[in-house]
């Protein structure tokens, strides 16, 4: 029997290190902000995902939510497709997986398991067959109140110990009855955040992209939609296979700032934008903070860390450490190979040109934000009909220009569905909004504009500062130990990241 090798986690820090040492002008903030891109990758080297050790119990608990509001019958193909896709997803669940199927309308109900049984079924041949029978007889009626759906999923999953708790939600409409519901969507999201990962999908012609993004950004999932109801089963099967390929249920980014540095925020920026939950880092004396990310397969994600600092009393023209970045994996079910800590650096400068440069990853994130804003502006103008046509064309032209700089094939493909083509419909784009669009065409574009791709990979090389040997000498894995307090950090640290904060290069304290 072949024993799977360790899961490998990689970490790289990209940044433009220079910040202005000159005092801030009137009206600006007293601190300076350093923007760093953290590139984190996970590789299971081909081993099966969601590995749980012997006796560790199920690795996944799954809740599938089917929209059964009245609109799912117009046309009825939507409800038929939802049933087919839900059954296909249940069929892919490994034996022993706790699962439930919910029906969502003005209130949520449990479709399977039936009344009188446990809160969640346990996947096996008989339970999968029973779930299919229950799903096949679903009918549709009533309105839509998604907050109640998510809250029921939360209550079911609270009792589960699986490291990956996942909800797959499907809707064809808008959250129209939220104001009358027993629990509003925002209240439900507050209660559900950090409890499970939720992917949300749209079907039909009347779903709301911003609603799906609101849910998935809070619940660390991804939003998607199908253009034709018949595509839903294949989309669900692909999504479930990706989920079952999860290598790491939870990964935390630990930032430990040096004295005088403040962590402003950490945001996931690739493959989509998500704010991260911050929790105190154990054993850091209250200075370190961990940012929680969930459900990693074999993939690479990018995060943007924003730190503020003050150059008062610091040298100019020298690399100084603002923070140490580490990757922490609480539980993986398999051996792990983690990267050594990496520094976030700063070089204070009096040269305005140096201080004005941006790291390409930071610039790329700004461009995607411009794309989202311009797409939203074009859509709002399009809703005004002929009165807004010129404004919609101008906004679309801005999106096209930025998409060209991003070189994002997925985004360009989505824009081609919106842009009017040249003569015969096959020529180059005109930069104008196409006639005859439906609202759902814009919803697909809004979803596409929320997906992000990384820049072209750069040639591999040694990490910044490789070869430096600060006072105390490099420890294992390129670390240095502070002779004052015993803190371990990256070998190129200029200052201790522990309690004492002393210089590590022999300069006077």
Secondary structure, DSSP 8 states (H G I E B T S, - for coil): ------EEEEEEEEE--EEE-S---TTS-SSEEEEEEEEEEEE-TT--SS---TT---SEEEEEEEE-SGGGGTTTHHHHHHHHHHHHHHHTS-TT-EEEEEEESSSEEEEES-TTS-SSEE-SHHHHHHHHHHHHT----S---HHHHHHHHHHHHHT---SEEEEEEEESS--TTGGGSSS-HHHHHHHHTTT-EEEEEE-SS---HHHHHHHHHHTT--EEE-SSGGGHHHHHHHHHHHHHT-SEEEEEEEEEE-TT-EEEEEEEEESB-EE-EEEE-TTSTT-EEEEEEEEE-SEEEEEEEEEEE--TT--BSS-EEEEEEEEE-S--SS-EE----EEEEEEEES-HHHHH---HHHHHHHHHHHHHHHHHHHHHHHHTGGGGHHHHHHHHHHHHHHHHHHT-HHHHHHHHTTEEESGGG-S-EEEEE-TT--HHHHHHHHHHHTB------------TTTT---TT-EETTTEEE-TTT--EEETT-SB--SSS--BSSS---
